[in-house]
Amino acid sequence: MGSISFRSILGLSVLVLLVLAGFFYSQPKGVTPDIPDDPKALEALELVRTHPGRNTSTLEEAVNQYVRDLEAKGTPHHKGEWQVGEEQPGVFAVRILIREQGFNEWLQREFAWRVTLKDKTIRVISLAAIHFMPFHELPPLPHQDQISLKEKALGLQAQLG
């Protein structure tokens, strides 16, 4: 058990360098969005991020507030990166995924919007994102015209007595 050979030290050094390189390479690279290298995709992302939210100044702030609420409750969670995909020329889907621990399993919520660059419109396309959109921008309920007719008929019936 005298001296350690040069070969042992060299082998151990290479192993340590490989482990450190793997560790640094595997670390998250911040919150860089997962978007194509396309100025139109960047524009779609910015339109969503800066669009007014229901109870916040922007949709991005609404997402961040949702994460802060999870943190305040002590709920384990993971916030994904913003993602942009082109559905057809000039139309993009923009989304962000948030995973949170439920009672028995992890839940994944997708907050997603469809952006049409031609007229700069943003439409909600996921159930979770509905809670962030201003009420006047939500799509109509299915069969809303029938519901309205029933309400009118009930109101008329009540008036007639």
Kinemage of the C-alpha trace (Angstrom):
@kinemage 1
@onewidth
@group {chain A} dominant
@subgroup {mainchain}
@vectorlist {calphas} color= white
{ca met a 1} P 0.000 0.000 0.000
{ca gly a 2} L 2.866 2.304 -0.676
{ca ser a 3} L 2.549 4.637 -3.572
{ca ile a 4} L -0.288 5.208 -6.025
{ca ser a 5} L 0.756 4.726 -9.618
{ca phe a 6} L 0.582 7.469 -12.214
{ca arg a 7} L -1.741 5.275 -14.253
{ca ser a 8} L -4.233 5.020 -11.334
{ca ile a 9} L -4.241 8.786 -10.837
{ca leu a 10} L -4.706 9.381 -14.552
{ca gly a 11} L -7.573 6.873 -14.734
{ca leu a 12} L -9.275 8.379 -11.705
{ca ser a 13} L -8.867 11.912 -13.107
{ca val a 14} L -10.430 10.912 -16.432
{ca leu a 15} L -13.336 9.268 -14.609
{ca val a 16} L -13.929 12.380 -12.475
{ca leu a 17} L -13.819 14.620 -15.573
{ca leu a 18} L -16.313 12.412 -17.391
{ca val a 19} L -18.704 12.430 -14.418
{ca leu a 20} L -18.452 16.229 -14.093
{ca ala a 21} L -18.953 16.748 -17.840
{ca gly a 22} L -22.015 14.484 -17.776
{ca phe a 23} L -23.415 16.343 -14.777
{ca phe a 24} L -23.020 19.777 -16.374
{ca tyr a 25} L -24.319 18.577 -19.725
{ca ser a 26} L -27.466 17.103 -18.137
{ca gln a 27} L -28.390 20.257 -16.198
{ca pro a 28} L -31.380 22.271 -17.462
{ca lys a 29} L -30.286 25.166 -19.633
{ca gly a 30} L -32.574 27.794 -18.092
{ca val a 31} L -35.994 28.603 -19.511
{ca thr a 32} L -35.062 28.783 -23.170
{ca pro a 33} L -38.231 28.111 -25.130
{ca asp a 34} L -38.454 25.027 -27.337
{ca ile a 35} L -39.214 26.799 -30.588
{ca pro a 36} L -38.150 26.374 -34.181
{ca asp a 37} L -35.536 28.746 -35.567
{ca asp a 38} L -38.228 30.787 -37.275
{ca pro a 39} L -39.091 34.475 -36.730
{ca lys a 40} L -42.795 33.678 -37.208
{ca ala a 41} L -42.668 31.095 -34.417
{ca leu a 42} L -41.011 33.676 -32.165
{ca glu a 43} L -43.736 36.165 -33.047
{ca ala a 44} L -46.447 33.615 -32.185
{ca leu a 45} L -44.764 32.910 -28.852
{ca glu a 46} L -44.527 36.609 -28.011
{ca leu a 47} L -48.173 37.176 -28.944
{ca val a 48} L -49.219 34.486 -26.449
{ca arg a 49} L -46.813 35.499 -23.689
{ca thr a 50} L -47.855 39.160 -23.840
{ca his a 51} L -51.584 38.613 -24.450
{ca pro a 52} L -53.744 39.972 -21.589
{ca gly a 53} L -54.828 37.356 -19.077
{ca arg a 54} L -58.109 37.142 -17.206
{ca asn a 55} L -56.753 38.118 -13.782
{ca thr a 56} L -53.202 39.082 -14.732
{ca ser a 57} L -51.538 41.517 -17.078
{ca thr a 58} L -50.338 38.741 -19.441
{ca leu a 59} L -50.833 35.042 -20.109
{ca glu a 60} L -47.206 34.411 -19.158
{ca glu a 61} L -47.869 36.087 -15.801
{ca ala a 62} L -50.954 33.859 -15.376
{ca val a 63} L -48.807 30.749 -15.911
{ca asn a 64} L -46.195 32.045 -13.466
{ca gln a 65} L -48.911 32.850 -10.902
{ca tyr a 66} L -50.235 29.293 -11.247
{ca val a 67} L -46.740 27.965 -10.476
{ca arg a 68} L -46.377 30.337 -7.498
{ca asp a 69} L -49.717 29.077 -6.155
{ca leu a 70} L -48.456 25.483 -6.397
{ca glu a 71} L -45.286 26.486 -4.554
{ca ala a 72} L -47.295 28.269 -1.843
{ca lys a 73} L -49.326 25.095 -1.284
{ca gly a 74} L -46.168 23.004 -1.157
{ca thr a 75} L -47.260 20.955 -4.174
{ca pro a 76} L -44.358 19.277 -5.953
{ca his a 77} L -44.359 20.391 -9.584
{ca his a 78} L -42.330 20.796 -12.759
{ca lys a 79} L -42.790 23.675 -15.176
{ca gly a 80} L -41.813 22.806 -18.724
{ca glu a 81} L -40.530 25.117 -21.412
{ca trp a 82} L -42.651 27.082 -23.844
{ca gln a 83} L -43.126 25.123 -27.074
{ca val a 84} L -44.186 26.347 -30.502
{ca gly a 85} L -45.211 24.216 -33.465
{ca glu a 86} L -46.448 25.254 -36.863
{ca glu a 87} L -49.822 23.657 -37.634
{ca gln a 88} L -50.085 25.168 -41.109
{ca pro a 89} L -48.469 28.179 -42.801
{ca gly a 90} L -49.013 31.199 -40.565
{ca val a 91} L -50.821 29.219 -37.829
{ca phe a 92} L -48.934 28.097 -34.734
{ca ala a 93} L -49.743 26.149 -31.594
{ca val a 94} L -48.066 27.572 -28.489
{ca arg a 95} L -48.064 25.577 -25.263
{ca ile a 96} L -46.456 25.034 -21.921
{ca leu a 97} L -46.807 21.924 -19.763
{ca ile a 98} L -46.952 21.926 -15.986
{ca arg a 99} L -46.790 18.676 -14.061
{ca glu a 100} L -47.967 18.621 -10.467
{ca gln a 101} L -48.278 15.873 -7.932
{ca gly a 102} L -51.877 14.874 -7.226
{ca phe a 103} L -53.173 12.548 -4.531
{ca asn a 104} L -52.010 9.295 -6.126
{ca glu a 105} L -50.173 10.282 -9.274
{ca trp a 106} L -48.687 13.167 -11.212
{ca leu a 107} L -51.063 15.332 -13.243
{ca gln a 108} L -50.012 17.052 -16.423
{ca arg a 109} L -51.739 20.261 -17.439
{ca glu a 110} L -51.304 21.588 -20.926
{ca phe a 111} L -51.853 25.304 -21.399
{ca ala a 112} L -52.183 25.769 -25.165
{ca trp a 113} L -53.271 28.428 -27.641
{ca arg a 114} L -53.557 28.658 -31.428
{ca val a 115} L -52.095 31.788 -33.003
{ca thr a 116} L -53.009 33.005 -36.472
{ca leu a 117} L -50.367 35.505 -37.516
{ca lys a 118} L -52.334 37.002 -40.412
{ca asp a 119} L -54.847 38.663 -38.095
{ca lys a 120} L -52.842 38.206 -34.860
{ca thr a 121} L -55.635 36.232 -33.172
{ca ile a 122} L -55.138 33.918 -30.230
{ca arg a 123} L -57.599 31.121 -29.499
{ca val a 124} L -57.514 28.826 -26.505
{ca ile a 125} L -57.160 25.136 -27.486
{ca ser a 126} L -56.768 23.388 -24.126
{ca leu a 127} L -59.101 23.072 -21.196
{ca ala a 128} L -56.500 24.262 -18.689
{ca ala a 129} L -55.792 27.466 -20.663
{ca ile a 130} L -59.464 28.496 -20.547
{ca his a 131} L -58.958 29.641 -16.947
{ca phe a 132} L -56.352 32.200 -18.028
{ca met a 133} L -58.189 33.759 -20.981
{ca pro a 134} L -60.404 36.824 -20.592
{ca phe a 135} L -64.085 35.835 -20.596
{ca his a 136} L -64.906 37.795 -23.739
{ca glu a 137} L -62.303 35.764 -25.704
{ca leu a 138} L -63.564 32.306 -24.761
{ca pro a 139} L -65.242 30.191 -27.418
{ca pro a 140} L -69.006 29.792 -27.127
{ca leu a 141} L -70.329 26.829 -25.177
{ca pro a 142} L -71.558 23.869 -27.201
{ca his a 143} L -75.262 24.260 -27.948
{ca gln a 144} L -75.216 27.749 -26.406
{ca asp a 145} L -77.944 28.857 -28.812
{ca gln a 146} L -80.211 26.081 -27.511
{ca ile a 147} L -79.460 26.985 -23.901
{ca ser a 148} L -80.370 30.586 -24.632
{ca leu a 149} L -83.654 29.509 -26.237
{ca lys a 150} L -84.531 27.397 -23.184
{ca glu a 151} L -83.728 30.275 -20.840
{ca lys a 152} L -85.929 32.603 -22.921
{ca ala a 153} L -88.753 30.062 -22.904
{ca leu a 154} L -88.471 29.632 -19.135
{ca gly a 155} L -88.436 33.403 -18.678
{ca leu a 156} L -91.509 33.796 -20.881
{ca gln a 157} L -93.247 30.958 -19.073
{ca ala a 158} L -92.497 32.615 -15.717
{ca gln a 159} L -93.916 35.912 -16.971
{ca leu a 160} L -97.107 34.229 -18.137
{ca gly a 161} L -97.281 32.556 -14.837
